Amino acid sequence: MPSTRTLLRYGAIAAIVIAIGGAYVLQQRASTPAGAVGGRAGVFDAVARAKVGERAPDFALEDAATGRLVRLSDYRGKTVVLNFWATWCVPCRSEMPDLQHAFEAHQAPGDLVVIGVDDKEPSGIVTGFTKDLGITFPILLDRTSDVRTHYGVVGLPGTFFIDREGVIRSQNFGPVGTLLAEGIAAASRR
């Protein structure tokens, strides 16, 4: 049984983490103009959010490896696994090999693409991380979190399974784990 001193220490740490998180959320809300998503007016319709059964909102982000602008709609006609992540996120790091494996398993038939959307990190950190892990699927840079916010991803990771017509068939907030194959199957049936 932990000592009272140890419990108080953990309680103090938890209170600090909660306070910092709350301050961050308040700061983000205060810096977002009315009618804007992610702090930049006109990026997305503030009312619409990504929803299962509806068309996935299109976006254009820079590819971390090539620097070219990539749109989600570039992949229309393929099943898409859209994964929001960051290098500092432990669950994100642990699911990367599974996402890579799914990408490789479907690469020959070309029927599926995995797209990683990194949240607010410099391209050098992202490309170094993906190179170390041997990640070959496209990694896009969401430098302002506008796309992540519009998709309603509050914590990382968050994964959307999009069918060939661009409709979101399922989503998962948190590590995708064993739901990866299930999500791909659900999106591929359409």
C-alpha contacts under 8 A as a table, 3 or more apart, distances in Angstrom:
res1	aa1	res2	aa2	distance
2	P	6	T	6.14
2	P	7	L	6.62
3	S	6	T	5.22
3	S	7	L	6.37
4	T	7	L	5.09
4	T	8	L	6.13
5	R	8	L	5.13
5	R	9	R	6.20
6	T	9	R	5.06
6	T	10	Y	6.29
7	L	10	Y	5.18
7	L	11	G	6.07
8	L	11	G	4.95
8	L	12	A	6.10
9	R	12	A	5.15
9	R	13	I	6.29
10	Y	13	I	5.08
10	Y	14	A	6.12
11	G	14	A	5.09
11	G	15	A	6.16
12	A	15	A	5.08
12	A	16	I	6.26
13	I	16	I	5.16
13	I	17	V	6.26
14	A	17	V	5.14
14	A	18	I	6.16
15	A	18	I	5.13
15	A	19	A	6.06
16	I	19	A	5.06
16	I	20	I	6.14
17	V	20	I	5.22
17	V	21	G	6.13
18	I	21	G	5.09
18	I	22	G	6.05
19	A	22	G	5.10
19	A	23	A	6.10
20	I	23	A	5.08
20	I	24	Y	6.16
21	G	24	Y	5.09
21	G	25	V	6.31
22	G	25	V	5.16
22	G	26	L	6.21
23	A	26	L	5.14
23	A	27	Q	6.05
24	Y	27	Q	5.06
24	Y	28	Q	6.14
25	V	28	Q	5.11
25	V	29	R	6.23
26	L	29	R	5.15
26	L	30	A	6.08
27	Q	30	A	5.09
27	Q	31	S	6.15
28	Q	31	S	5.25
28	Q	32	T	6.34
28	Q	39	G	7.90
29	R	32	T	5.34
30	A	33	P	7.74
31	S	39	G	6.30
32	T	36	A	6.39
32	T	37	V	7.06
32	T	38	G	6.39
32	T	39	G	4.10
32	T	40	R	7.18
33	P	36	A	5.55
33	P	39	G	6.06
33	P	40	R	7.27
33	P	41	A	6.90
35	G	41	A	6.70
35	G	45	D	7.75
35	G	46	A	5.55
36	A	39	G	5.86
36	A	40	R	5.62
36	A	41	A	4.31
36	A	42	G	6.42
36	A	43	V	7.27
36	A	44	F	7.23
36	A	45	D	7.35
36	A	46	A	5.57
37	V	40	R	6.25
37	V	41	A	6.74
37	V	42	G	7.95
37	V	43	V	6.84
37	V	44	F	6.23
37	V	45	D	7.31
37	V	46	A	5.40
37	V	146	D	6.30
37	V	149	T	6.82
37	V	150	H	6.48
38	G	144	T	6.97
38	G	145	S	6.21
38	G	146	D	4.41
38	G	147	V	7.83
38	G	149	T	5.98
38	G	150	H	7.47
39	G	146	D	7.45
40	R	43	V	6.07
40	R	146	D	7.75
41	A	44	F	7.66
42	G	45	D	6.94
43	V	146	D	7.38
44	F	48	A	7.91
44	F	150	H	7.06
45	D	48	A	5.65
46	A	49	R	7.69
46	A	150	H	7.80
48	A	150	H	7.76
49	R	150	H	5.68
49	R	151	Y	5.78
49	R	152	G	6.45
50	A	54	E	7.25
50	A	55	R	7.71
50	A	56	A	6.02
50	A	57	P	6.47
50	A	150	H	6.80
50	A	151	Y	4.80
50	A	152	G	6.74
50	A	168	I	7.84
51	K	54	E	5.60
51	K	55	R	7.82
51	K	56	A	7.57
51	K	151	Y	8.00
51	K	168	I	6.73
52	V	167	V	7.52
52	V	168	I	4.87
52	V	169	R	5.41
52	V	170	S	5.70
52	V	171	Q	7.11
53	G	167	V	6.06
53	G	168	I	5.48
53	G	169	R	5.73
53	G	170	S	7.97
54	E	167	V	5.25
54	E	168	I	5.82
55	R	165	E	7.94
55	R	166	G	5.43
55	R	167	V	4.07
55	R	168	I	6.03
56	A	162	I	7.18
56	A	166	G	5.78
56	A	167	V	5.54
56	A	168	I	5.68
57	P	151	Y	7.85
58	D	71	R	6.72
58	D	72	L	5.46
58	D	73	S	6.05
59	F	71	R	5.44
59	F	72	L	5.84
59	F	73	S	7.77
59	F	147	V	7.15
60	A	69	L	6.12
60	A	70	V	5.29
60	A	71	R	4.22
60	A	72	L	6.76
61	L	69	L	5.42
61	L	70	V	5.44
61	L	71	R	6.56
61	L	140	L	5.80
61	L	141	L	6.01
61	L	142	D	6.50
62	E	67	G	5.46
62	E	68	R	5.48
62	E	69	L	4.48
62	E	70	V	6.04
62	E	140	L	5.47
62	E	141	L	5.57
62	E	142	D	7.88
63	D	66	T	5.55
63	D	67	G	4.97
63	D	68	R	5.49
63	D	69	L	6.19
63	D	70	V	6.40
63	D	138	P	6.74
63	D	139	I	5.79
63	D	140	L	4.45
63	D	141	L	6.38
64	A	67	G	5.71
64	A	123	S	5.45
64	A	126	V	7.07
64	A	127	T	6.38
64	A	138	P	7.90
64	A	139	I	5.73
64	A	140	L	5.54
64	A	141	L	6.09
65	A	123	S	7.84
65	A	127	T	6.35
65	A	138	P	7.98
65	A	139	I	7.37
70	V	74	D	7.05
70	V	140	L	7.68
71	R	74	D	5.29
71	R	75	Y	7.77
72	L	75	Y	5.89
72	L	76	R	7.54
73	S	76	R	5.20
73	S	166	G	7.57
75	Y	78	K	5.78
75	Y	79	T	7.98
75	Y	80	V	7.38
75	Y	113	V	7.65
76	R	79	T	7.88
76	R	164	R	5.74
76	R	165	E	6.17
76	R	166	G	6.09
77	G	163	D	7.91
77	G	164	R	4.27
77	G	165	E	6.12
77	G	166	G	7.79
78	K	110	G	7.62
78	K	111	D	5.24
78	K	112	L	5.39
78	K	113	V	6.82
78	K	163	D	6.87
78	K	164	R	4.59
78	K	165	E	7.91
79	T	111	D	6.20
79	T	112	L	4.66
79	T	113	V	6.37
79	T	161	F	7.45
79	T	162	I	5.77
79	T	163	D	4.71
79	T	164	R	4.94
79	T	184	I	7.52
79	T	187	A	6.31
79	T	188	S	5.95
80	V	112	L	5.77
80	V	113	V	5.02
80	V	114	V	5.78
80	V	115	I	7.18
80	V	160	F	7.93
80	V	161	F	5.92
80	V	162	I	4.98
80	V	163	D	6.49
80	V	164	R	7.56
80	V	187	A	7.94
81	V	112	L	7.64
81	V	113	V	6.33
81	V	114	V	4.66
81	V	115	I	6.14
81	V	159	T	6.83
81	V	160	F	5.85
81	V	161	F	4.85
81	V	162	I	6.40
81	V	184	I	7.22
82	L	114	V	6.11
82	L	115	I	4.98
82	L	116	G	6.11
82	L	117	V	7.31
82	L	159	T	5.49
82	L	160	F	5.02
82	L	161	F	6.42
82	L	162	I	7.56
83	N	114	V	7.50
83	N	115	I	6.14
83	N	116	G	4.82
83	N	117	V	5.98
83	N	157	P	6.92
83	N	158	G	5.76
83	N	159	T	4.33
83	N	160	F	6.49
84	F	116	G	5.94
84	F	117	V	4.72
84	F	118	D	6.02
84	F	119	D	7.01
84	F	148	R	6.88
84	F	153	V	7.74
84	F	156	L	6.51
84	F	157	P	5.43
84	F	158	G	5.08
84	F	159	T	6.21
85	W	89	C	6.99
85	W	92	C	5.59
85	W	116	G	6.89
85	W	117	V	6.15
85	W	118	D	5.10
85	W	119	D	6.13
85	W	156	L	5.57
85	W	157	P	4.92
85	W	158	G	7.02
86	A	89	C	5.43
86	A	92	C	6.58
86	A	93	R	7.80
86	A	118	D	5.16
86	A	119	D	5.50
86	A	120	K	7.86
86	A	121	E	7.35
86	A	156	L	7.39
86	A	157	P	7.79
87	T	90	V	7.65
87	T	92	C	7.17
87	T	93	R	6.39
87	T	118	D	7.87
87	T	125	I	7.86
87	T	126	V	6.86
87	T	129	F	7.03
88	W	93	R	7.74
89	C	92	C	5.18
89	C	93	R	6.25
89	C	156	L	6.89
89	C	157	P	7.61
90	V	93	R	5.12
90	V	94	S	6.30
91	P	94	S	5.10
91	P	95	E	6.31
91	P	156	L	7.95
91	P	157	P	6.97
91	P	174	G	7.62
91	P	175	P	5.81
92	C	95	E	5.41
92	C	96	M	6.37
92	C	156	L	6.99
92	C	157	P	5.50
92	C	175	P	6.85
93	R	96	M	5.45
94	S	97	P	6.93
95	E	98	D	5.32
95	E	99	L	6.41
95	E	175	P	6.77
95	E	176	V	7.19
95	E	177	G	6.81
96	M	99	L	5.10
96	M	100	Q	6.12
96	M	135	I	7.64
97	P	100	Q	4.97
97	P	101	H	6.07
97	P	133	L	7.56
97	P	135	I	7.68
98	D	101	H	5.02
98	D	102	A	6.26
98	D	177	G	7.85
99	L	102	A	5.13
99	L	103	F	6.19
99	L	114	V	7.01
99	L	180	L	7.95
100	Q	103	F	5.03
100	Q	104	E	6.16
100	Q	114	V	7.85
100	Q	135	I	6.01
100	Q	136	T	7.10
100	Q	137	F	6.88
101	H	104	E	5.12
101	H	105	A	6.05
102	A	105	A	5.10
102	A	106	H	6.42
102	A	114	V	7.85
103	F	106	H	5.45
103	F	107	Q	5.90
103	F	112	L	6.91
103	F	113	V	6.14
103	F	114	V	5.80
103	F	137	F	6.77
104	E	107	Q	4.99
104	E	108	A	7.65
105	A	108	A	7.33
106	H	109	P	5.73
106	H	110	G	5.95
106	H	111	D	6.20
106	H	112	L	5.66
106	H	113	V	7.69
107	Q	110	G	4.86
107	Q	111	D	7.22
107	Q	112	L	6.92
107	Q	113	V	7.60
110	G	113	V	7.52
113	V	137	F	7.38
114	V	137	F	5.92
114	V	138	P	7.00
115	I	137	F	6.28
115	I	138	P	5.19
115	I	139	I	5.97
115	I	140	L	7.32
116	G	137	F	7.43
116	G	138	P	6.23
116	G	139	I	4.57
116	G	140	L	6.07
117	V	139	I	5.77
117	V	140	L	4.77
117	V	141	L	5.87
117	V	142	D	6.29
118	D	121	E	6.79
118	D	126	V	7.57
118	D	139	I	6.83
118	D	140	L	6.08
118	D	141	L	5.13
118	D	142	D	5.80
118	D	143	R	7.97
119	D	141	L	6.64
119	D	142	D	5.21
119	D	143	R	6.35
119	D	144	T	7.63
119	D	145	S	5.93
119	D	148	R	7.44
120	K	141	L	7.05
120	K	142	D	5.77
120	K	143	R	4.30
120	K	144	T	5.99
120	K	145	S	6.33
121	E	125	I	6.87
121	E	126	V	6.81
121	E	141	L	7.41
121	E	143	R	6.62
122	P	125	I	5.63
122	P	126	V	6.54
122	P	143	R	7.90
123	S	126	V	5.03
123	S	127	T	5.93
123	S	141	L	7.25
124	G	127	T	5.30
124	G	128	G	5.98
125	I	128	G	5.24
125	I	129	F	6.17
126	V	129	F	5.19
126	V	130	T	6.20
127	T	130	T	5.14
127	T	131	K	5.91
128	G	131	K	5.19
128	G	132	D	6.18
129	F	132	D	5.22
129	F	133	L	6.40
130	T	133	L	5.14
130	T	134	G	5.88
130	T	135	I	4.91
130	T	136	T	7.62
131	K	134	G	5.00
131	K	135	I	6.21
132	D	135	I	7.90
142	D	145	S	5.29
142	D	146	D	6.92
142	D	147	V	6.52
142	D	148	R	7.40
143	R	146	D	7.98
144	T	147	V	7.97
145	S	148	R	5.13
145	S	149	T	5.92
146	D	149	T	5.16
146	D	150	H	6.08
147	V	150	H	5.05
147	V	151	Y	6.17
148	R	151	Y	5.20
148	R	152	G	6.41
148	R	153	V	5.48
148	R	154	V	7.85
149	T	152	G	5.05
149	T	153	V	5.85
149	T	154	V	7.10
150	H	153	V	7.67
153	V	156	L	7.05
153	V	157	P	7.98
153	V	158	G	5.98
153	V	173	F	7.21
155	G	158	G	7.15
155	G	173	F	7.38
155	G	174	G	7.40
156	L	173	F	7.22
156	L	174	G	6.26
157	P	173	F	6.26
157	P	174	G	5.07
157	P	175	P	6.05
158	G	171	Q	7.50
158	G	172	N	5.77
158	G	173	F	4.38
158	G	174	G	5.70
158	G	175	P	7.41
158	G	176	V	7.91
159	T	171	Q	5.56
159	T	172	N	5.13
159	T	173	F	6.36
159	T	174	G	7.93
159	T	176	V	7.06
160	F	168	I	6.64
160	F	169	R	7.73
160	F	170	S	6.03
160	F	171	Q	4.34
160	F	172	N	6.50
161	F	168	I	5.78
161	F	169	R	5.69
161	F	170	S	5.27
161	F	171	Q	6.00
161	F	183	G	5.86
161	F	184	I	6.34
161	F	186	A	7.79
161	F	187	A	5.74
162	I	165	E	7.91
162	I	166	G	5.67
162	I	167	V	5.34
162	I	168	I	4.33
162	I	169	R	5.64
162	I	170	S	7.37
162	I	187	A	5.60
163	D	166	G	5.35
163	D	167	V	5.41
163	D	168	I	6.43
163	D	169	R	6.52
163	D	187	A	4.52
163	D	188	S	5.95
163	D	189	R	7.91
163	D	190	R	6.27
164	R	167	V	7.42
164	R	187	A	7.73
164	R	188	S	7.39
164	R	190	R	7.16
168	I	171	Q	7.53
168	I	187	A	7.59
169	R	183	G	7.83
169	R	186	A	6.48
169	R	187	A	5.38
170	S	183	G	6.25
170	S	186	A	7.27
170	S	187	A	7.31
171	Q	183	G	7.59
172	N	175	P	7.61
172	N	176	V	6.31
173	F	176	V	7.55
176	V	179	L	5.40
176	V	180	L	5.61
177	G	180	L	6.00
178	T	181	A	6.69
178	T	182	E	7.52
179	L	182	E	5.02
179	L	183	G	5.91
180	L	183	G	5.22
180	L	184	I	6.22
181	A	184	I	5.15
181	A	185	A	6.11
182	E	185	A	5.11
182	E	186	A	6.19
183	G	186	A	5.10
183	G	187	A	6.27
184	I	187	A	5.25
184	I	188	S	5.97
185	A	188	S	5.05
185	A	189	R	6.21
186	A	189	R	5.57
186	A	190	R	7.66
187	A	190	R	6.22
